[in-house]
Amino acid sequence: MKKNRKVSWSLMCAVIVLAAASQPCGAEGPERVPASEWLINTIDQTREVGQDVAVATDPITDDIYISYYDDDQNDLWLARTGAPSGNCGPGNQWDCRVVATSGAVGKASSIAVGGTGTIAAVWISYYDESLGNLKLAKWRFDRVTGDLLTAESYTVDPGDPAGSGIRKGTRTSVTINASGNPEIAYQVTFASATRSVKHAYPVAPGTGNCGYGSALDAWQCESVHIEDGIGDYLDIDVGPGGVTNIAFSTTAGANAHPVIAIDVGSGGSCSSGTFTCAPIMHTNNDTGEYLSFEIATGGVKNLAYRNETTDSLEWASYVGPGLGNCGPGDDSYQCEWIDDIGPGTSPAGIDMKTDGDGDPIIAYQDLESGYEDLKIAWPVGGLPGSGGNCGPLSAFMEYMWLCDTLEEGDLSHEEAVGGLSIALNANDEAAVAYREVWGTPPTDGRLKIALEPISIFLDGFESGDTSRWSATVP
């Protein structure tokens, strides 16, 4: 059962709006644990690992699944909790194993976990660099015993890098729809500067237009939008009514910005006509780098991304036609500065999730100190004494967000170099997976995880004993 970890925000929200009509009323403020109390562990460090990391939790058991790239062997790996025996992580209570090893495979991975009853279905979309293919792995685990039941990997959309120069899946994002099936958003690159964002989903065997081998014609691959400079960052989610939304970055036009493509079937404004493209533009700013997108409970769309013009982390949320300061022509989104994250080298990642009440939490890399720091940010409301230190100011002239450091980088180690990812379990507690480079100078990569230490994460996790996890605080 989900615990009540909220501050009383409804009254505060009304007070802020009454005190200053121009001040947006943001998300509620969850009472999160300070970053200094999070549990941080190394999961895998036997090879050069941790790039292109993605994390998800099982919605039923809360087991954690992490996909990541092995840069030594050019392989895709999976780390998980809940296995009957382990070989990595604290106390060897995690299970780390290779998923795909033929050629250079595993970059741009994205992971989603679903399934019903006692069977967990783990889907990992990834890029086959050797062949230029979009691929998908499906692994099934027994939720009771933790045993691996089946493992398969197949090509969804083949590219032709040696011939036409087309590469498919150079960026990927996978989600699970209400029917329990995966849907994938991915970037296609051509020999020219032209890029394409595409959408793939399974269909009845023999009725699709893509797939290969055992999956031949069992997938439908459709174009969303074609334009120079799009899709370097993308994310997919399914909203109310089963409507697919794909957010992607674009550098086309006067300013770089995110675009949300909404599946409308026909008559859409994207080049495909099946999707409508809604630009989220902030005047005279280049935005959208490292974007993360999620449709919160209730259908509100949220984005987190880097503003390249101001070297800052931004958050954008749908507030309604004419009520915001960015977005499509009706200014239906509110775009807010959250934190300065440094000039020069771009951060290795920004990732956001929203909890069951629609409140965001953002994991990101901060270069402001000159080193790569791993940080998190979430809204705290903005009432006097609420403890905020970043984000917009409330009517009380208090910061409405808290930005907290999980790990600081220094001369011997840098955090989130090559990727980070955040997930929430069923009780809305966060897990951040990321890559740390270390050594003198930092050159070796390892996979790490930071866990918010309440509920299931307290039950034996300090010793790595996941067998004692429960939903009850001891």
Secondary structure, 3 states (H helix, E strand, C coil): CCCCCECCCHHHHHHHHHHCCCCCCCCCCECCCCHHHCEEEEEECCCCEEEEEEEEECCCCCCEEEEEEECCCCEEEEEECCCCCCCECHHHCEEEEEEECCCCEEEEEEEEEECCCCEEEEEEEEEECCCCEEEEEEEEEECCCCCEEEEEEEEEECCECCCCCEEEEEEEEEEECCCCCEEEEEEEECCCCEEEEEEEEECCCCCCCECCHHHCCCEEEEEEEEEECEEEEEEEEECHHHCEEEEEEECCCCCCEEEEEEECCCCCCCCCCCEEEEECCCCCCCEEEEEEEEECCCCCEEEEEEECCCCEEEEEEECCCCCCCECCCCCCEEEEEEEECCCCCCCCCEEEEECCCCCEEEEEEECCCCCCEEEEEEECCCCCCCCCCEEEECCCCCEEEEEEEEECCCCCEEEEEEEEEEEECCCCCEEEEEEEEECCCCCEEEEEEEECCCHHHCCCHHHCCHHHCCCCCC
